[in-house]
């Protein structure tokens, strides 16, 4: 049963053996490179660049979010495919110019490993972008599992990506917690039967109330996730 009220934000060690992270806005700060790609599309249309701060809250929504916020277009727009392809090509060509892991990430991942816990990444970002980015960030070989947006037939909020990760890890849902910064992350975790934490430092708009998503808890920095994890995997002797 999920807790409510003040107890919701109180960190407690969850009985898990693995932690899965969303990528954009949770483990890595990708907003500046996404904004740069969007602004190149705007420049092609002789439009001035938009500040990263304006586009940042939409970064977790990928192409749909960036083109919507930056050009006011949806999938129904007649030029959607052209704009989408241009945006994605620009992004692929400069995917890790400004992108960095969030503060404390290296220490957090090292501590998770020291505790004998597994960790992985489940993202809606396509493998075309995810895998090269993880290589650039020097964490590709450390993750126990990586599930991309095109790994399974359905992306989040469908539970398929998380269930696939569980299968790869050889764990059940009760043994895992998912950390993300979007409502679809919480919905996917709930549908998969696993606990969820919301990264409030991520790409959440000022008009959004993540409390309404009813996660199991919140973290205000990446290192705070350690307060929700056991000191050591109980299966390790």
N, C-alpha and C positions, 0 to 999 in steps of 0.2 A: 504494500500500500504506500502511495506517495504521501509525504508529509506536506503540510500547508503552514502558512504563517511564518513566525520567526524561526521555527525549527527547520524550515526548508533550507535556509542559508547556513546552517550550522554544519561545518565539515565533520565527517565521520568516516572511518575506514570501512569502505564497502568490501564485502567478501568476494573479491574478484581476483582473477589470475592474469587478466589482460586489460589493457586500455587501448581503445581505438580513437583516433583523432580525425576530424575533418581537416582539410588542408587550408584552403583560403580563409583567412580571418580567424583561424584557430591555432594552427601550428606555424603557418607562414604568413607574413604580411606581404601580400601580392598586389595590393591596391595601386601602387605607383606605376608598376609596369602595365597593368590593365588600363589604367588611365592614360598612359602614354600611347598605347595602341589605339584607344578610342580617339584621342586627340589627333592622331595621324589621319584617321578616317575623317574627322571634322576638317582638318586642313585640306584634304582632297576636295572637300565641298566648299572650301573658302570660308570656313567658319573659324572663329577664334578658339583657342584652347580653353578648356574648363579646368578649374583648380582640382587637384587631387582630393581635397577635403569635400568638394561637392559630389564627387563620384564615389568616394570611399564607402558610404553606406550601401551602395549597390553592387559592390565587388563580389559578394558571396553569391549573387544571382547570375554570375557569368555573363555570357553574351546577351541574353535577354535583359538582364539588369543594366548592363553598361550601354547598350544601344538604346534602351528605353530612356535612361537618364540623360544620356549624352546627345541623342538625336530625336528623341520623342517618337520612336518607331516601335511597332510590334511585329510579330510574325506575319500579320495580315498585310503589312505594307508591301507595295509592289516591288520595292528595291531591297526587301529584307535579305534575300540570299546574297545579293551583291555586297551589301554592307556587312553582313555576317562574315563572308569569306575574306573580305578585306581586313576586318578587325582581327580575325583569327590568324591570318597570315602575318600581320604586323606583330601580333603578340608572340607568335612562335619564333619570329626572327629576333626578338629581344625579350626573352622570357625571364631572365634573371639579372637585369641591369641594376634594379633597385630592390628587388625582392630579397628579404632576409627572414630567417626564423625569428619568431617573437623572442623578446628578451627572456633569458634564462632557459631557453629550449635545450641547449646542449647539456646543461647540468641536470635538467629534468629527465631527459632521455637516459642519461648515464645512471641516474638514481633509480629509475624504473628497472633498468637492466640489473643494477646491483641488487635490487630486491628480488630478483628472480622472476620478475613479471614479464610477460610478452607485451609488445606494443605494435601498432600498425596504423595504416592510413586508409580511410574510406572516404572518397571524394566523388563528386559528380563531374569533376574535371576529366576530360578525355585523356586517354593514355598518351596521345600525341603530345600533350603538354605536361602531364603529370610526371612521367618517367624522366624526361630530360631535366625537368625542374628539380626533382629529387636528387638527380646526379649532381647538378650544379650546387645544391645545398649540402652535398656530401653526406646524405643520410639514406640513400637508396639501399645500400647493402646492409644497413642496420635494422631496417623495419622487418618484422616477422611476417607481415602480410601487407600488400598494397592492392586496394580495389579501386579501380578507376570508373569513370562514368560510363564507359563502354565495355566493362568487364562482364556485366550481367545485362539481361534484356531490359531491366527497369532501373532507373536511378532513384535516389531519395526524393520524396518521402516513402517510396516503396521500401519494404524491409529487405528486398533481395540482396543488395550490396552488403549489408551487415550480416545476413545469414550466410552469404558466401564466405565472408571473412571468418566467421565462426567455424565453418567447415574446414577451411584452410588451417586454422589454428588447432582444430580438434577439440574445441570447447563448446559448452552449451551457453545459452544466453545469460543465465544467472552468474556466469563466471566472467562477465565482461561489462565494461562501462564505456559508453560512447560520449565523446566531447565535441561539441559543435557550437556554432554561433547563429544558427538559423532555426526557424520553427520546423522546417522539414527534417532537420537533424533529430530533434526531439520526437517528432512523429515517427520517423523511421526506427528509432531505438525502441519506442513503445510498441510498435507493430512487431518488432523482432523479439520482444520480451526481455530487453536488457535495460539497465539503468542508464540515465542520461545526465550530463552536466552541460550547462550553458556557459560559454566563454563570453562574459559581458564586455571584455576588452575588444571583441571582434567587430565585424561590420554590421552593427545593429543601429538602425536609424533612431534619432532622438524621439520620434513619435511612436516607437514600437515598445510594447510592454512585454518583455520575455517571460515575466511571471505568469502571464496568461497561457503560456505553452505547457505549464505544469511539468517541468523537469524534476529530477531528483535533487538537484542543487545547482549552485552557481559558482563560478570562479572569476575573480577580477584580475588575475594575472596567470600566466601559464604555470609558474612554480606552485601556485595554490592547488593544482590538481593533486599534488603529492599528499595533501592533507586528506584526500578522499580515497587513498590507496593503502592497502595493508603494508606493514613494514617489511613483510617478506611473504612470498608465495607459500602458503601453508603446505603445498604438496612437495616443497623442496626440503629435504632433510639434511 
